[in-house]
Amino acid sequence: MKDCLFCRILAGEIPSQKVYEDDLTYAFRDIHPMAPVHVLVVPRTHVTSLNEVNQLPAGVLEACLKSAAHVAEAEGIGESGWRLVSNCGSDACQSVPHLHFHVLGGRKMEDSMA
């Protein structure tokens, strides 16, 4: 998608701070971190959100989850704990219409999820 921010990052048109990549996913630091560790994991295949997850090729969603776990371990938060978040739609404050997962950690998270 030519106008998708994350697709442009994946294409190398917009710089990012790469944390991890494989054939199916790319992980990079969020430019507005909400925790000491805040990394975004995106599939290389464009779908807008979790609402379209059934349109992903086989194995891509699993690869996103495995990449998130790899990022957590590489960032030193695998043992202490981390949170994985995917906002879906405007009411959930999804700001970029490309499926992505926030890997958050490096401090004690609040008990409330809302």
C-alpha angles and dihedrals in degrees: 000000000000096000098043113110094213093045088053090051089050090050091052093244092119121040122241138173102252116214100170141348140180135167094286106030144037126202125197140163118274111244090220103042118200094191136024087266113039115157128164120220115200131179114238087228112080118237121149100232146323086295087074098040091117087065092063118103115256113284099018097104090047089050090054091054093046090048090052090053090047091051092049091052093045091049092052097247099102094101101033094050140262141201128232116204134178117183113210119199136344097295088058090049096248100174101182119047095223120094109259140160126219115219104202130182148103094114139046108286121224117260093235119083094192 
